[in-house]
Amino acid sequence: MRPQFGTRFLTDPRQVFQHNAWDNVEWTEEQEASAKKKVLENSQPLPTEKQEEYEGRANEYWNDFYTIHENRFFKDRHWLFTEFPELAPQCSLNNDSHPQVSGADDSQQDSLEREQRIDVAALSLTDDDAPGSSATYRILEVGCGVGNTVFPILKTNNDPGLFVYCCDFSSTAVELVKTNPEYDPGRCLAFVHDLSDVEANYPVHDGTLDVIVLIFVLSALHPDKMQASIRRLARLLKPGGVMLLRDYGRYDMAQLRFKKGRCLSENFYVRGDGTRVYFFTQDELHEMFTEAGLEKVQNLVDRRLQVNRGKQLTMYRVWIQCKYRKAPVQPAKTEG
């Protein structure tokens, strides 16, 4: 299995091209200052009418994106189960969290996993015909794209009680998931859903999900809609359930590469294809999750130095990884 992030350190700069990537690379003050300067140079937002146009046509741009790329754009996420063992609980129960990386101690992790394995038969959906109504472990991936997380989960997680729900803003992406030969309607339900529409219903009841996965999806929303979206998702979690996030961090290489005229608002940009992206800090995400009533298990910055050995190029990536959970139900105290 792939080692967790935070295990390959560059101690001798002369060895930089020995590997394709290095973990937890510390930035110098000069690097940080240079990144801030680049962002500042490109911080003039586009006119309001242009911003509204990108917001109004977001669905169209994402459908176009998946029509063009289909399933060629994304690669398998080899890190998925090492970083998020909650997605394959029967396979990874002995996969300890790294306290120095995650900020969660082992006992906290163990109790979290125990709580996630509680028999949730009592929480089954009332409609016996609903997809996943008899499942005992329910995962929802929001922003599933063409299934690069869903299909590895279905292949790796051998829990017979597992059911995976997955949704995307793009009907084109959802259609690609449903027509994939690995799509199994007995274990999975793919549906079209706009995460930012907090009035729209999900095909699951509140308080019934064990895990919600958000991988490079929250950053595609307008910043004004993020908090309400997280609050809505938090309602779907059962007590002890977790929300897992991996997304773009502030001053990631992708942010620094934006040219002038692509900025929509502070740290929020539009790509050449019309899709949008926001770059987070840990504090911003912590505030959103806690405001939604969730408690921190992990909130870390993954600063990686990726290397193109052929071209002798170095690229600094900054990602943020979070795990926040809904507090488990406390047993009622009896009068002594």
GULUM-7630 format. One line per 3 residues: number of its first residue (from 1); their letters; for each residue x, z, y of C-alpha. Coordinates in Angstrom, 3 decimals, padded with zeros to 6 digits. Example, Ala and Ser with C-alpha at 12.3 -4.5 7.8 and 13.67 -1.06 7.14 Angstrom:
1	as	012.300/007.800/-004.500 ~ 013.670/007.140/-001.060;
***
This chain:
1	mrp	000.000/000.000/000.000 ~ 001.144/-000.723/003.523 ~ 002.719/002.312/005.258;
4	qfg	000.810/003.870/008.139 ~ 001.661/002.912/011.697 ~ 004.435/005.051/013.083;
7	trf	006.935/004.793/010.202 ~ 009.343/002.015/011.225 ~ 011.457/002.961/014.216;
10	ltd	013.983/000.872/016.112 ~ 017.009/003.143/016.596 ~ 019.604/000.443/017.261;
13	prq	018.510/-002.325/019.683 ~ 021.021/-004.673/018.055 ~ 018.886/-004.568/014.895;
16	vfq	015.717/-005.762/016.680 ~ 015.457/-009.027/014.718 ~ 015.830/-007.335/011.303;
19	hna	012.033/-006.888/010.993 ~ 008.862/-008.564/012.291 ~ 007.595/-005.402/013.971;
22	wdn	008.683/-001.919/015.087 ~ 006.399/001.103/015.525 ~ 005.909/003.535/018.406;
25	vew	008.376/001.793/020.685 ~ 009.003/003.908/023.772 ~ 008.803/002.028/027.055;
28	tee	011.419/002.511/029.742 ~ 010.316/003.469/033.256 ~ 011.353/-000.036/034.362;
31	qea	009.124/-001.652/031.735 ~ 006.153/000.486/032.751 ~ 006.722/-000.266/036.448;
34	sak	007.059/-003.981/035.744 ~ 003.802/-003.991/033.739 ~ 001.915/-002.192/036.524;
37	kkv	003.291/-004.668/039.059 ~ 002.137/-007.656/036.989 ~ -001.369/-006.221/036.626;
40	len	-001.544/-005.471/040.347 ~ -000.527/-009.034/041.210 ~ -003.508/-010.330/039.251;
43	sqp	-006.111/-007.726/040.273 ~ -008.111/-009.798/042.762 ~ -011.538/-010.080/041.104;
46	lpt	-013.400/-013.362/040.844 ~ -016.478/-013.813/043.110 ~ -019.601/-011.926/042.008;
49	ekq	-021.483/-015.103/041.101 ~ -018.681/-016.139/038.705 ~ -018.700/-012.668/037.122;
52	eey	-022.476/-012.884/036.638 ~ -022.119/-016.334/035.098 ~ -019.666/-015.055/032.457;
55	egr	-021.970/-012.110/031.727 ~ -025.037/-014.346/031.421 ~ -023.340/-016.906/029.184;
58	ane	-021.390/-014.453/026.985 ~ -023.393/-015.327/023.883 ~ -022.797/-019.038/024.391;
61	ywn	-019.031/-018.536/024.780 ~ -018.746/-016.463/021.590 ~ -020.832/-018.938/019.591;
64	dfy	-018.550/-021.730/020.829 ~ -015.521/-019.649/019.853 ~ -016.679/-019.247/016.243;
67	tih	-017.863/-022.851/016.017 ~ -014.353/-023.998/016.942 ~ -012.314/-021.480/014.942;
70	enr	-014.724/-020.668/012.090 ~ -012.695/-018.404/009.804 ~ -009.245/-019.731/010.686;
73	ffk	-008.654/-017.492/013.679 ~ -008.412/-014.088/012.012 ~ -005.965/-012.890/009.409;
76	drh	-006.515/-010.263/006.736 ~ -006.167/-006.772/008.157 ~ -003.559/-005.331/005.787;
79	wlf	-003.507/-002.082/007.763 ~ -007.218/-001.423/007.392 ~ -007.255/001.153/004.570;
82	tef	-003.999/002.875/005.455 ~ -005.226/003.598/008.968 ~ -008.878/004.083/008.071;
85	pel	-009.066/005.587/004.539 ~ -012.703/006.453/005.308 ~ -013.516/002.818/004.500;
88	apq	-012.394/003.184/000.880 ~ -013.025/006.853/000.103 ~ -012.786/006.636/-003.680;
91	csl	-009.490/004.778/-003.450 ~ -007.856/006.785/-000.705 ~ -008.842/010.429/-000.969;
94	nnd	-005.185/011.443/-001.328 ~ -004.101/009.433/001.709 ~ -003.120/012.262/004.061;
97	shp	-003.296/011.806/007.775 ~ -000.007/012.032/009.646 ~ -000.468/015.004/011.975;
100	qvs	002.373/013.944/014.264 ~ 000.671/010.624/014.811 ~ -003.006/011.443/014.706;
103	gad	-003.191/014.869/016.213 ~ -005.409/015.982/013.305 ~ -004.086/018.495/010.798;
106	dsq	-004.459/018.066/007.028 ~ -007.161/020.696/006.639 ~ -009.202/019.005/009.356;
109	qds	-008.818/015.670/007.553 ~ -009.707/017.202/004.171 ~ -012.841/018.865/005.499;
112	ler	-013.815/015.626/007.218 ~ -013.540/013.720/003.931 ~ -015.492/016.407/002.098;
115	eqr	-018.271/016.252/004.650 ~ -018.375/012.490/004.357 ~ -018.925/012.723/000.603;
118	idv	-021.951/015.027/000.925 ~ -024.849/013.758/-001.151 ~ -027.055/012.104/001.446;
121	aal	-029.989/011.319/-000.824 ~ -032.156/013.421/001.467 ~ -031.263/011.072/004.312;
124	slt	-032.317/007.915/002.461 ~ -034.424/005.502/004.444 ~ -038.125/006.102/004.065;
127	ddd	-038.730/002.405/003.392 ~ -037.528/001.982/-000.196 ~ -037.406/-001.785/000.199;
130	apg	-035.051/-001.661/003.191 ~ -031.533/-002.995/002.494 ~ -029.256/-000.129/001.525;
133	ssa	-032.159/002.365/001.258 ~ -030.770/003.849/-001.975 ~ -027.124/003.932/-000.809;
136	tyr	-025.240/007.231/-000.640 ~ -022.386/005.947/001.575 ~ -023.250/003.681/004.480;
139	ile	-020.821/001.807/006.707 ~ -021.726/-000.276/009.769 ~ -019.261/-002.665/011.332;
142	vgc	-020.189/-003.753/014.845 ~ -018.652/-007.033/015.976 ~ -017.923/-008.187/012.431;
145	gvg	-016.814/-011.702/013.390 ~ -016.400/-013.790/010.246 ~ -015.996/-010.779/007.940;
148	ntv	-012.304/-009.899/008.079 ~ -013.153/-006.215/007.731 ~ -016.384/-006.427/005.729;
151	fpi	-015.058/-008.453/002.812 ~ -011.926/-006.322/002.257 ~ -014.191/-003.225/002.257;
154	lkt	-016.512/-004.754/-000.343 ~ -013.529/-005.772/-002.490 ~ -011.623/-002.490/-002.181;
157	nnd	-014.329/000.181/-002.100 ~ -015.565/000.729/-005.663 ~ -018.189/003.330/-004.735;
160	pgl	-021.426/002.232/-006.486 ~ -023.411/003.991/-003.756 ~ -021.760/001.957/-000.990;
163	fvy	-023.726/-000.281/001.361 ~ -022.156/-002.144/004.292 ~ -024.115/-003.273/007.340;
166	ccd	-022.386/-005.674/009.686 ~ -023.482/-007.311/012.894 ~ -022.193/-009.593/015.595;
169	fss	-023.344/-010.854/018.978 ~ -022.702/-014.396/017.747 ~ -025.278/-015.963/015.405;
172	tav	-022.586/-018.484/014.426 ~ -020.287/-015.677/013.209 ~ -023.094/-013.998/011.245;
175	elv	-023.984/-017.310/009.588 ~ -020.325/-017.713/008.530 ~ -020.438/-014.228/006.950;
178	ktn	-023.670/-014.976/005.088 ~ -022.413/-018.302/003.717 ~ -019.110/-016.796/002.516;
181	pey	-019.045/-016.857/-001.322 ~ -018.049/-013.150/-001.268 ~ -021.215/-012.133/000.602;
184	dpg	-023.307/-009.920/-001.692 ~ -026.813/-009.124/-000.357 ~ -027.021/-006.308/-002.919;
187	rcl	-024.186/-004.449/-001.161 ~ -024.185/-005.877/002.347 ~ -026.493/-006.900/005.189;
190	afv	-025.258/-009.132/008.030 ~ -027.430/-009.446/011.122 ~ -027.257/-010.629/014.729;
193	hdl	-027.153/-007.791/017.271 ~ -026.165/-007.332/020.902 ~ -024.249/-004.042/021.087;
196	sdv	-024.890/-003.787/024.818 ~ -028.674/-003.984/024.371 ~ -029.351/-000.292/023.779;
199	ean	-033.106/-000.867/023.401 ~ -032.630/-003.203/020.411 ~ -033.266/-001.679/016.982;
202	ypv	-030.754/-001.460/014.138 ~ -031.933/-001.922/010.526 ~ -030.989/001.722/009.811;
205	hdg	-032.526/004.986/010.945 ~ -030.756/007.385/013.286 ~ -028.623/009.995/011.505;
208	tld	-027.992/007.947/008.332 ~ -024.568/006.292/008.689 ~ -021.305/007.730/007.332;
211	viv	-018.971/005.390/009.215 ~ -019.230/003.028/012.179 ~ -016.353/000.586/012.703;
214	lif	-015.430/-000.990/016.064 ~ -012.366/-003.238/015.790 ~ -011.481/-005.190/018.952;
217	vls	-015.159/-005.304/019.949 ~ -015.849/-002.670/022.625 ~ -013.325/-004.448/024.873;
220	alh	-015.555/-007.553/024.897 ~ -018.396/-005.693/026.642 ~ -018.854/-005.382/030.374;
223	pdk	-017.290/-001.993/031.298 ~ -020.617/-000.839/032.827 ~ -022.319/-001.196/029.428;
226	mqa	-019.749/000.569/027.242 ~ -020.880/004.181/027.605 ~ -024.548/003.553/026.788;
229	sir	-023.523/001.403/023.803 ~ -021.348/004.172/022.328 ~ -024.106/006.739/022.932;
232	rla	-026.590/004.509/021.075 ~ -024.229/004.064/018.129 ~ -023.538/007.817/017.959;
235	rll	-027.236/008.406/017.280 ~ -026.927/006.373/014.071 ~ -024.238/008.662/012.618;
238	kpg	-025.232/011.456/010.291 ~ -023.680/014.907/010.868 ~ -020.013/014.676/009.835;
241	gvm	-020.069/010.859/010.162 ~ -017.209/009.126/011.987 ~ -016.748/006.311/014.467;
244	llr	-013.520/004.343/013.997 ~ -012.084/002.223/016.793 ~ -009.073/000.002/017.250;
247	dyg	-008.788/-001.965/020.485 ~ -006.547/-003.237/023.276 ~ -004.506/-000.690/025.241;
250	ryd	-003.507/-000.837/028.890 ~ -000.508/-003.126/029.583 ~ -000.712/-004.884/026.237;
253	maq	001.132/-008.211/026.245 ~ -002.229/-010.019/026.358 ~ -003.093/-008.282/029.646;
256	lrf	000.261/-009.086/031.226 ~ -000.067/-012.757/030.289 ~ -003.224/-013.350/032.317;
259	kkg	-002.648/-015.626/035.274 ~ -004.253/-015.190/038.684 ~ -007.937/-016.107/038.835;
262	rcl	-008.807/-014.561/035.436 ~ -009.560/-011.007/036.615 ~ -013.245/-009.975/036.648;
265	sen	-012.774/-006.335/037.631 ~ -010.158/-003.630/037.130 ~ -008.420/-004.233/033.750;
268	fyv	-011.220/-006.649/032.716 ~ -010.448/-010.365/032.341 ~ -011.914/-013.666/031.231;
271	rgd	-009.981/-015.870/028.813 ~ -009.768/-019.641/029.090 ~ -012.602/-020.022/026.560;
274	gtr	-014.990/-017.814/028.574 ~ -014.772/-014.728/026.319 ~ -013.890/-011.476/028.070;
277	vyf	-011.573/-008.556/027.339 ~ -010.952/-005.060/028.690 ~ -007.740/-003.003/028.281;
280	ftq	-008.278/000.735/027.684 ~ -006.451/004.006/028.218 ~ -006.764/006.880/025.735;
283	del	-008.489/009.036/028.355 ~ -011.187/006.433/029.040 ~ -012.087/006.204/025.374;
286	hem	-011.947/009.977/024.891 ~ -014.348/010.457/027.780 ~ -016.803/007.895/026.379;
289	fte	-016.822/009.324/022.854 ~ -017.106/012.957/023.938 ~ -019.837/012.118/026.450;
292	agl	-021.714/010.619/023.483 ~ -021.460/014.012/021.746 ~ -018.613/013.201/019.340;
295	ekv	-015.471/015.247/018.695 ~ -011.929/013.955/018.430 ~ -010.196/013.555/015.088;
298	qnl	-007.623/011.008/016.303 ~ -006.769/009.240/019.555 ~ -003.375/007.541/019.559;
301	vdr	-001.546/004.721/021.280 ~ 000.164/002.314/018.915 ~ 002.969/000.676/020.886;
304	rlq	004.451/-002.031/018.722 ~ 007.303/-004.383/019.290 ~ 006.504/-007.628/017.486;
307	vnr	009.337/-010.016/016.861 ~ 009.411/-013.786/016.406 ~ 012.654/-014.049/014.473;
310	gkq	012.613/-017.843/014.495 ~ 012.403/-018.089/018.291 ~ 014.267/-014.808/018.915;
313	ltm	011.372/-013.545/021.042 ~ 010.111/-009.984/021.468 ~ 006.485/-009.155/022.317;
316	yrv	005.198/-005.719/023.287 ~ 001.732/-004.898/021.948 ~ -000.291/-001.845/022.950;
319	wiq	-003.308/-000.855/020.864 ~ -005.410/002.284/020.835 ~ -006.778/003.787/017.654;
322	cky	-009.515/006.418/017.644 ~ -011.561/008.450/015.187 ~ -014.393/010.556/016.569;
325	rka	-017.002/012.356/014.510 ~ -020.436/013.850/014.902 ~ -020.276/017.598/014.310;
328	pvq	-021.435/018.645/010.842 ~ -024.579/020.758/010.629 ~ -023.691/024.434/010.710;
331	pak	-025.353/026.555/008.007 ~ -028.023/028.829/009.472 ~ -026.860/032.407/009.912;
334	teg	-028.904/035.008/008.044 ~ -029.819/038.240/009.742 ~ -027.583/041.030/008.400;
***
